[in-house]
Amino acid sequence: MPTVLQAIAVLPGATRGLRRVLVVDDDQVVRKLIAANLTLEGFDVATAVDGQDCLDKVSAIAPDVITLDVMMPRLDGWETAIRLRKRPDTSHIKVVLITACVPEEDQTQHKHACADAYLTKPFDAAEMIRVIRELAGAPPIAFT
């Protein structure tokens, strides 16, 4: 009988080593949930606990996509996205803002922050994976 990891490796559509994603969220449970889902999809996943931690780690990690919670201590997702866009070494990285609040001013700020996508909590894991796969340039999963 195959182990769980062996079973995952042979799932239709499961592709190992897709791209690198940096998951940034101050809530450990949410951070681990997002990371686990992306790891199961074959992404190489690193994590950060807030925006400042993200900025400190981003160059060494060199992610293709960053998921950013909006409401975080020290440095929130909006400001982190803006700083990522201003840095020549990170301006090309795709950014997904994730938040529980979606007021009108957040939508305007989303455009100002130059985020590539916006997901609201609670989000559907399949939708999150679809968005990240698309931004990372990974082929969509074909379900048979």
DRENTIKE-234306 format. One record per residue: residue number from 0; residue in one letter; x, y, z of N, C-alpha, C in turn. Coordinates in nm, 2 decimals. Layout:
N
(NUM; a; (X; Y; Z); (X; Y; Z); (X; Y; Z))
...
***
This chain:
144
(0; m; (0.08; -0.12; 0.00); (0.00; 0.00; 0.00); (0.09; 0.12; 0.00))
(1; p; (0.06; 0.22; -0.09); (0.15; 0.34; -0.10); (0.13; 0.43; 0.02))
(2; t; (0.23; 0.51; 0.05); (0.22; 0.61; 0.16); (0.14; 0.72; 0.11))
(3; v; (0.10; 0.81; 0.20); (0.03; 0.93; 0.16); (0.10; 1.01; 0.06))
(4; l; (0.23; 1.03; 0.08); (0.31; 1.11; -0.01); (0.32; 1.05; -0.15))
(5; q; (0.33; 0.91; -0.15); (0.34; 0.84; -0.28); (0.20; 0.86; -0.35))
(6; a; (0.09; 0.85; -0.28); (-0.04; 0.87; -0.34); (-0.05; 1.01; -0.40))
(7; i; (-0.01; 1.11; -0.32); (-0.02; 1.24; -0.37); (0.07; 1.26; -0.50))
(8; a; (0.18; 1.20; -0.51); (0.27; 1.21; -0.62); (0.21; 1.15; -0.75))
(9; v; (0.11; 1.06; -0.74); (0.05; 1.00; -0.86); (-0.09; 1.05; -0.89))
(10; l; (-0.14; 1.15; -0.81); (-0.27; 1.21; -0.84); (-0.27; 1.28; -0.97))
(11; p; (-0.38; 1.26; -1.05); (-0.39; 1.32; -1.18); (-0.38; 1.48; -1.16))
(12; g; (-0.30; 1.54; -1.24); (-0.29; 1.69; -1.23); (-0.20; 1.74; -1.12))
(13; a; (-0.15; 1.65; -1.03); (-0.05; 1.70; -0.93); (0.08; 1.71; -0.99))
(14; t; (0.14; 1.83; -0.99); (0.27; 1.86; -1.06); (0.36; 1.91; -0.95))
(15; r; (0.47; 1.84; -0.93); (0.57; 1.88; -0.83); (0.66; 1.99; -0.89))
(16; g; (0.71; 2.07; -0.80); (0.80; 2.18; -0.83); (0.75; 2.28; -0.93))
(17; l; (0.63; 2.33; -0.91); (0.58; 2.43; -1.00); (0.65; 2.56; -0.99))
(18; r; (0.63; 2.63; -0.89); (0.69; 2.76; -0.87); (0.70; 2.79; -0.72))
(19; r; (0.76; 2.90; -0.68); (0.78; 2.93; -0.54); (0.68; 3.04; -0.50))
(20; v; (0.61; 3.02; -0.38); (0.52; 3.11; -0.33); (0.56; 3.14; -0.19))
(21; l; (0.55; 3.27; -0.16); (0.57; 3.32; -0.02); (0.44; 3.36; 0.04))
(22; v; (0.40; 3.29; 0.14); (0.27; 3.31; 0.21); (0.29; 3.40; 0.33))
(23; v; (0.22; 3.51; 0.33); (0.24; 3.61; 0.44); (0.11; 3.63; 0.51))
(24; d; (0.10; 3.59; 0.64); (-0.02; 3.60; 0.72); (0.02; 3.60; 0.87))
(25; d; (-0.03; 3.69; 0.95); (0.00; 3.69; 1.09); (-0.07; 3.58; 1.17))
(26; d; (-0.18; 3.52; 1.11); (-0.25; 3.41; 1.17); (-0.19; 3.28; 1.14))
(27; q; (-0.13; 3.21; 1.23); (-0.06; 3.09; 1.21); (-0.14; 2.98; 1.14))
(28; v; (-0.27; 2.97; 1.18); (-0.36; 2.87; 1.13); (-0.38; 2.90; 0.98))
(29; v; (-0.41; 3.02; 0.95); (-0.44; 3.06; 0.81); (-0.31; 3.04; 0.72))
(30; r; (-0.20; 3.08; 0.78); (-0.07; 3.07; 0.71); (-0.04; 2.92; 0.68))
(31; k; (-0.06; 2.84; 0.78); (-0.04; 2.69; 0.76); (-0.14; 2.63; 0.66))
(32; l; (-0.26; 2.67; 0.66); (-0.36; 2.62; 0.57); (-0.33; 2.66; 0.43))
(33; i; (-0.30; 2.78; 0.40); (-0.26; 2.82; 0.27); (-0.14; 2.75; 0.22))
(34; a; (-0.04; 2.74; 0.31); (0.09; 2.67; 0.27); (0.07; 2.52; 0.24))
(35; a; (-0.02; 2.46; 0.32); (-0.04; 2.32; 0.30); (-0.11; 2.29; 0.17))
(36; n; (-0.21; 2.37; 0.14); (-0.28; 2.36; 0.01); (-0.19; 2.38; -0.11))
(37; l; (-0.11; 2.48; -0.10); (-0.01; 2.51; -0.21); (0.09; 2.40; -0.22))
(38; t; (0.14; 2.35; -0.11); (0.24; 2.24; -0.11); (0.18; 2.12; -0.18))
(39; l; (0.06; 2.08; -0.15); (-0.01; 1.97; -0.21); (-0.02; 1.99; -0.36))
(40; e; (-0.03; 2.11; -0.40); (-0.04; 2.14; -0.55); (0.10; 2.14; -0.61))
(41; g; (0.21; 2.12; -0.54); (0.34; 2.11; -0.59); (0.42; 2.23; -0.59))
(42; f; (0.37; 2.34; -0.53); (0.44; 2.46; -0.51); (0.55; 2.45; -0.40))
(43; d; (0.66; 2.52; -0.42); (0.76; 2.53; -0.32); (0.72; 2.65; -0.24))
(44; v; (0.69; 2.63; -0.11); (0.62; 2.73; -0.02); (0.71; 2.78; 0.09))
(45; a; (0.73; 2.91; 0.11); (0.79; 2.97; 0.22); (0.69; 3.06; 0.29))
(46; t; (0.71; 3.09; 0.42); (0.62; 3.17; 0.49); (0.68; 3.29; 0.56))
(47; a; (0.60; 3.39; 0.59); (0.64; 3.50; 0.67); (0.53; 3.54; 0.76))
(48; v; (0.56; 3.60; 0.88); (0.45; 3.63; 0.98); (0.39; 3.77; 0.96))
(49; d; (0.45; 3.86; 0.88); (0.39; 3.99; 0.86); (0.47; 4.05; 0.75))
(50; g; (0.42; 4.18; 0.71); (0.48; 4.24; 0.60); (0.63; 4.27; 0.61))
(51; q; (0.67; 4.31; 0.73); (0.82; 4.34; 0.75); (0.90; 4.21; 0.74))
(52; d; (0.85; 4.10; 0.79); (0.91; 3.97; 0.77); (0.92; 3.93; 0.62))
(53; c; (0.82; 3.96; 0.55); (0.82; 3.94; 0.41); (0.93; 4.01; 0.34))
(54; l; (0.93; 4.14; 0.37); (1.04; 4.23; 0.30); (1.18; 4.18; 0.34))
(55; d; (1.19; 4.14; 0.46); (1.32; 4.09; 0.51); (1.37; 3.96; 0.44))
(56; k; (1.27; 3.87; 0.40); (1.30; 3.74; 0.34); (1.29; 3.74; 0.19))
(57; v; (1.22; 3.83; 0.13); (1.18; 3.81; -0.01); (1.29; 3.79; -0.11))
(58; s; (1.40; 3.86; -0.09); (1.51; 3.85; -0.19); (1.58; 3.71; -0.18))
(59; a; (1.59; 3.66; -0.06); (1.65; 3.53; -0.04); (1.56; 3.42; -0.09))
(60; i; (1.43; 3.44; -0.08); (1.33; 3.33; -0.12); (1.31; 3.34; -0.27))
(61; a; (1.31; 3.46; -0.33); (1.28; 3.48; -0.47); (1.15; 3.41; -0.52))
(62; p; (1.04; 3.45; -0.46); (0.91; 3.38; -0.50); (0.86; 3.44; -0.63))
(63; d; (0.78; 3.35; -0.69); (0.71; 3.40; -0.82); (0.58; 3.47; -0.78))
(64; v; (0.52; 3.43; -0.67); (0.39; 3.48; -0.62); (0.40; 3.50; -0.47))
(65; i; (0.34; 3.61; -0.42); (0.33; 3.64; -0.28); (0.18; 3.65; -0.24))
(66; t; (0.14; 3.58; -0.14); (0.00; 3.60; -0.09); (0.02; 3.69; 0.04))
(67; l; (-0.05; 3.80; 0.04); (-0.04; 3.89; 0.15); (-0.17; 3.91; 0.22))
(68; d; (-0.18; 3.88; 0.35); (-0.29; 3.92; 0.43); (-0.29; 4.07; 0.44))
(69; v; (-0.41; 4.13; 0.44); (-0.41; 4.28; 0.45); (-0.39; 4.33; 0.59))
(70; m; (-0.46; 4.28; 0.68); (-0.45; 4.32; 0.82); (-0.34; 4.25; 0.90))
(71; m; (-0.23; 4.31; 0.92); (-0.12; 4.25; 0.99); (-0.05; 4.35; 1.08))
(72; p; (0.02; 4.31; 1.19); (0.09; 4.40; 1.27); (0.22; 4.45; 1.20))
(73; r; (0.29; 4.54; 1.25); (0.41; 4.60; 1.20); (0.40; 4.66; 1.07))
(74; l; (0.36; 4.58; 0.97); (0.35; 4.63; 0.83); (0.24; 4.56; 0.76))
(75; d; (0.13; 4.63; 0.72); (0.01; 4.56; 0.67); (0.04; 4.53; 0.52))
(76; g; (-0.06; 4.45; 0.47); (-0.05; 4.40; 0.33); (-0.04; 4.51; 0.22))
(77; w; (-0.12; 4.62; 0.24); (-0.12; 4.73; 0.15); (0.02; 4.79; 0.14))
(78; e; (0.07; 4.83; 0.25); (0.20; 4.89; 0.25); (0.31; 4.80; 0.20))
(79; t; (0.30; 4.67; 0.23); (0.40; 4.57; 0.19); (0.39; 4.56; 0.04))
(80; a; (0.27; 4.56; -0.02); (0.26; 4.55; -0.17); (0.32; 4.67; -0.24))
(81; i; (0.29; 4.79; -0.18); (0.35; 4.91; -0.24); (0.50; 4.91; -0.23))
(82; r; (0.56; 4.87; -0.12); (0.71; 4.86; -0.11); (0.76; 4.76; -0.20))
(83; l; (0.70; 4.64; -0.22); (0.74; 4.54; -0.31); (0.75; 4.60; -0.45))
(84; r; (0.65; 4.67; -0.49); (0.64; 4.73; -0.63); (0.75; 4.84; -0.65))
(85; k; (0.79; 4.90; -0.54); (0.89; 5.01; -0.56); (1.04; 4.96; -0.57))
(86; r; (1.06; 4.83; -0.52); (1.19; 4.78; -0.52); (1.22; 4.71; -0.66))
(87; p; (1.33; 4.75; -0.72); (1.36; 4.69; -0.85); (1.37; 4.53; -0.85))
(88; d; (1.42; 4.48; -0.74); (1.44; 4.34; -0.73); (1.31; 4.26; -0.70))
(89; t; (1.20; 4.33; -0.66); (1.08; 4.26; -0.63); (0.96; 4.31; -0.71))
(90; s; (0.98; 4.41; -0.79); (0.86; 4.47; -0.86); (0.79; 4.38; -0.96))
(91; h; (0.86; 4.28; -1.00); (0.80; 4.18; -1.10); (0.72; 4.07; -1.03))
(92; i; (0.73; 4.05; -0.90); (0.66; 3.94; -0.83); (0.51; 3.97; -0.83))
(93; k; (0.44; 3.86; -0.86); (0.29; 3.87; -0.86); (0.24; 3.87; -0.71))
(94; v; (0.15; 3.96; -0.68); (0.10; 3.97; -0.54); (-0.05; 3.95; -0.54))
(95; v; (-0.09; 3.86; -0.44); (-0.23; 3.84; -0.42); (-0.27; 3.89; -0.28))
(96; l; (-0.35; 3.99; -0.27); (-0.40; 4.04; -0.14); (-0.51; 3.96; -0.09))
(97; i; (-0.51; 3.92; 0.04); (-0.61; 3.84; 0.10); (-0.66; 3.91; 0.22))
(98; t; (-0.80; 3.93; 0.23); (-0.85; 4.00; 0.34); (-0.99; 3.96; 0.38))
(99; a; (-1.04; 3.99; 0.50); (-1.17; 3.96; 0.54); (-1.26; 4.08; 0.52))
(100; c; (-1.20; 4.20; 0.50); (-1.28; 4.32; 0.47); (-1.26; 4.37; 0.33))
(101; v; (-1.38; 4.41; 0.27); (-1.37; 4.45; 0.13); (-1.45; 4.58; 0.11))
(102; p; (-1.43; 4.68; 0.20); (-1.50; 4.81; 0.17); (-1.45; 4.87; 0.04))
(103; e; (-1.53; 4.97; 0.00); (-1.50; 5.04; -0.13); (-1.36; 5.10; -0.13))
(104; e; (-1.32; 5.16; -0.02); (-1.18; 5.22; -0.01); (-1.07; 5.11; -0.03))
(105; d; (-1.10; 4.99; 0.02); (-1.00; 4.88; 0.00); (-0.99; 4.85; -0.15))
(106; q; (-1.10; 4.85; -0.22); (-1.09; 4.82; -0.37); (-1.00; 4.92; -0.44))
(107; t; (-1.02; 5.05; -0.40); (-0.94; 5.16; -0.46); (-0.79; 5.14; -0.42))
(108; q; (-0.77; 5.11; -0.29); (-0.63; 5.10; -0.25); (-0.57; 4.98; -0.31))
(109; h; (-0.65; 4.87; -0.34); (-0.60; 4.75; -0.41); (-0.54; 4.79; -0.54))
(110; k; (-0.60; 4.87; -0.62); (-0.55; 4.92; -0.75); (-0.43; 5.00; -0.73))
(111; h; (-0.43; 5.09; -0.63); (-0.31; 5.17; -0.60); (-0.19; 5.09; -0.56))
(112; a; (-0.21; 4.98; -0.49); (-0.10; 4.90; -0.44); (-0.05; 4.81; -0.55))
(113; c; (-0.11; 4.81; -0.67); (-0.07; 4.73; -0.78); (-0.07; 4.58; -0.75))
(114; a; (-0.16; 4.53; -0.68); (-0.18; 4.39; -0.65); (-0.23; 4.32; -0.78))
(115; d; (-0.19; 4.20; -0.80); (-0.24; 4.13; -0.93); (-0.37; 4.06; -0.91))
(116; a; (-0.41; 4.03; -0.78); (-0.53; 3.96; -0.75); (-0.57; 4.00; -0.61))
(117; y; (-0.70; 3.97; -0.58); (-0.76; 4.01; -0.45); (-0.85; 3.90; -0.41))
(118; l; (-0.83; 3.83; -0.30); (-0.92; 3.73; -0.25); (-0.98; 3.77; -0.12))
(119; t; (-1.11; 3.74; -0.09); (-1.17; 3.77; 0.04); (-1.18; 3.64; 0.12))
(120; k; (-1.16; 3.66; 0.25); (-1.18; 3.55; 0.35); (-1.33; 3.55; 0.39))
(121; p; (-1.39; 3.43; 0.41); (-1.32; 3.30; 0.38); (-1.32; 3.28; 0.23))
(122; f; (-1.20; 3.23; 0.19); (-1.19; 3.21; 0.04); (-1.20; 3.06; 0.01))
(123; d; (-1.24; 3.03; -0.11); (-1.24; 2.89; -0.15); (-1.10; 2.85; -0.19))
(124; a; (-1.06; 2.73; -0.13); (-0.92; 2.69; -0.16); (-0.89; 2.66; -0.31))
(125; a; (-0.99; 2.61; -0.37); (-0.98; 2.58; -0.52); (-0.96; 2.71; -0.60))
(126; e; (-1.03; 2.82; -0.56); (-1.02; 2.95; -0.63); (-0.88; 3.01; -0.60))
(127; m; (-0.84; 3.00; -0.47); (-0.70; 3.05; -0.44); (-0.60; 2.98; -0.52))
(128; i; (-0.61; 2.85; -0.53); (-0.51; 2.77; -0.61); (-0.51; 2.81; -0.75))
(129; r; (-0.64; 2.82; -0.81); (-0.65; 2.86; -0.95); (-0.58; 3.00; -0.98))
(130; v; (-0.61; 3.10; -0.89); (-0.55; 3.23; -0.90); (-0.40; 3.22; -0.89))
(131; i; (-0.34; 3.15; -0.80); (-0.20; 3.14; -0.78); (-0.13; 3.07; -0.90))
(132; r; (-0.20; 2.96; -0.94); (-0.14; 2.88; -1.06); (-0.14; 2.98; -1.18))
(133; e; (-0.24; 3.05; -1.20); (-0.25; 3.14; -1.32); (-0.14; 3.25; -1.31))
(134; l; (-0.13; 3.31; -1.19); (-0.02; 3.42; -1.17); (0.12; 3.36; -1.18))
(135; a; (0.14; 3.23; -1.14); (0.27; 3.17; -1.15); (0.30; 3.12; -1.28))
(136; g; (0.20; 3.12; -1.37); (0.23; 3.07; -1.51); (0.22; 2.92; -1.51))
(137; a; (0.16; 2.86; -1.41); (0.15; 2.71; -1.41); (0.03; 2.67; -1.49))
(138; p; (0.03; 2.56; -1.56); (-0.09; 2.51; -1.64); (-0.20; 2.48; -1.54))
(139; p; (-0.32; 2.51; -1.59); (-0.44; 2.47; -1.51); (-0.45; 2.32; -1.49))
(140; i; (-0.51; 2.28; -1.38); (-0.53; 2.14; -1.36); (-0.65; 2.09; -1.44))
(141; a; (-0.64; 1.98; -1.51); (-0.75; 1.93; -1.59); (-0.81; 1.81; -1.51))
(142; f; (-0.93; 1.83; -1.47); (-1.00; 1.73; -1.40); (-1.07; 1.64; -1.50))
(143; t; (-1.05; 1.51; -1.48); (-1.12; 1.41; -1.58); (-1.23; 1.34; -1.51))
***
